[in-house]
Amino acid sequence: MSKKLSSFADLAALTGQAAPSTVSTNESQQDLVYSTDGGRVVTQKHVDTTAIIGDGRVRISRSTKGRGGKTVSVVTGLALTHSDLQKLCKTLKKQLGCGGVVRNGELEFQGDKRDLLLNELTKAGYQAKLSGG
């Protein structure tokens, strides 16, 4: 019984020919989604932790879109870096007693906590205001 060949390189080695060259530049790998050699290709997204994300106008709004009817309170416009946003999110989650996440430079908290967020952010020294209906 013969050995099963798993790649073109194995076939080339068996026949004594040179293996076909593979292109391994970053440009060709950038759009790669699936490879038969290794399965699904997951690229790591690089988050610049030193860049200031917001514009300094702190707004607190309520949103339900894309969440199956669940309400979240969204804080936008904080002029902080990504790591500072994560630290602030952690302290606010403890103070509010709810879950939250930093997503796309915004803070999202579970439930309608706009009034509590307004109080906590003004205590922390931010000039926040309610936004939306």
C-alpha positions as CSV (number, residue, x, y, z in Angstrom):
1,M,0.0,0.0,0.0
2,S,1.4,3.4,-0.9
3,K,1.7,6.4,1.3
4,K,-1.0,9.0,0.8
5,L,0.3,12.4,-0.5
6,S,-0.9,15.4,1.4
7,S,0.5,18.3,-0.6
8,F,2.1,19.4,-3.8
9,A,5.5,19.5,-2.0
10,D,5.1,15.8,-1.1
11,L,4.3,15.0,-4.7
12,A,7.2,17.0,-6.0
13,A,9.6,15.3,-3.5
14,L,8.3,11.9,-4.7
15,T,8.8,12.7,-8.4
16,G,12.2,14.5,-7.8
17,Q,10.9,17.8,-9.2
18,A,11.1,21.2,-7.6
19,A,8.1,22.1,-5.5
20,P,5.9,24.9,-6.9
21,S,6.7,28.2,-5.4
22,T,4.1,29.8,-3.2
23,V,3.5,33.5,-2.9
24,S,3.9,34.5,0.7
25,T,3.7,38.3,0.6
26,N,1.5,40.2,3.0
27,E,-0.6,41.5,0.1
28,S,-1.7,38.1,-1.0
29,Q,-2.3,36.9,2.5
30,Q,-4.4,40.0,3.4
31,D,-7.5,38.8,1.6
32,L,-7.0,35.1,2.5
33,V,-10.0,33.7,4.3
34,Y,-9.6,29.9,4.0
35,S,-6.6,27.7,3.1
36,T,-6.8,24.0,2.5
37,D,-3.4,23.7,4.2
38,G,-4.4,25.2,7.5
39,G,-8.2,25.7,7.5
40,R,-9.8,29.0,8.3
41,V,-7.3,31.9,8.5
42,V,-8.0,34.4,11.3
43,T,-6.2,37.7,11.1
44,Q,-5.5,39.6,14.3
45,K,-6.8,43.1,14.3
46,H,-4.3,45.6,15.5
47,V,-5.7,48.2,17.9
48,D,-3.5,51.3,18.4
49,T,-3.6,51.8,22.1
50,T,-1.9,55.2,21.9
51,A,-4.3,56.9,19.6
52,I,-7.0,59.2,21.1
53,I,-10.3,58.0,19.8
54,G,-13.1,60.5,20.7
55,D,-13.6,64.2,19.9
56,G,-14.1,65.4,23.5
57,R,-17.9,65.9,23.3
58,V,-19.2,63.2,25.7
59,R,-22.7,62.1,24.7
60,I,-24.8,59.4,26.4
61,S,-27.6,57.8,24.4
62,R,-29.8,54.7,24.4
63,S,-29.8,52.2,21.7
64,T,-31.7,48.9,20.8
65,K,-30.7,48.4,17.2
66,G,-29.2,45.1,16.3
67,R,-29.5,43.7,19.8
68,G,-32.8,41.8,19.7
69,G,-34.8,44.5,21.5
70,K,-32.3,44.7,24.4
71,T,-31.5,48.2,25.6
72,V,-27.9,49.5,26.0
73,S,-26.6,52.8,27.1
74,V,-23.9,54.1,24.7
75,V,-21.2,56.7,25.8
76,T,-19.5,58.3,22.8
77,G,-16.9,61.0,22.3
78,L,-14.5,60.3,25.2
79,A,-11.1,61.7,24.2
80,L,-9.2,58.8,25.6
81,T,-6.9,56.0,24.3
82,H,-8.2,52.5,24.0
83,S,-6.5,51.3,27.2
84,D,-7.9,54.3,29.1
85,L,-11.4,53.5,27.8
86,Q,-11.1,50.0,29.0
87,K,-10.0,51.2,32.5
88,L,-12.9,53.7,32.6
89,C,-15.3,51.0,31.4
90,K,-14.2,48.7,34.2
91,T,-14.7,51.3,36.9
92,L,-18.1,52.4,35.5
93,K,-19.3,48.7,35.4
94,K,-18.5,48.4,39.1
95,Q,-20.2,51.6,40.0
96,L,-23.3,50.9,37.9
97,G,-23.5,47.2,38.7
98,C,-24.0,46.1,35.1
99,G,-22.1,44.6,32.2
100,G,-20.4,46.7,29.6
101,V,-17.9,46.7,26.8
102,V,-15.6,49.0,24.7
103,R,-16.7,48.6,21.1
104,N,-15.4,50.8,18.2
105,G,-14.3,53.6,20.6
106,E,-17.6,53.7,22.4
107,L,-18.6,52.4,25.8
108,E,-21.7,50.2,25.9
109,F,-23.5,49.3,29.1
110,Q,-26.4,46.9,29.5
111,G,-29.7,48.5,30.3
112,D,-31.0,52.0,30.4
113,K,-28.4,53.6,32.8
114,R,-28.2,57.1,31.2
115,D,-29.0,59.1,34.3
116,L,-26.5,57.1,36.4
117,L,-23.8,57.4,33.7
118,L,-24.4,61.1,33.6
119,N,-23.9,61.4,37.3
120,E,-20.8,59.2,37.4
121,L,-19.1,60.9,34.4
122,T,-19.7,64.4,35.8
123,K,-18.2,63.3,39.1
124,A,-15.2,62.1,37.2
125,G,-14.8,65.5,35.6
126,Y,-16.2,65.0,32.1
127,Q,-18.8,67.4,30.6
128,A,-21.3,64.8,29.6
129,K,-24.8,65.4,28.3
130,L,-27.7,63.2,27.3
131,S,-28.3,62.6,23.6
132,G,-31.2,61.2,21.7
133,G,-34.8,60.7,22.7
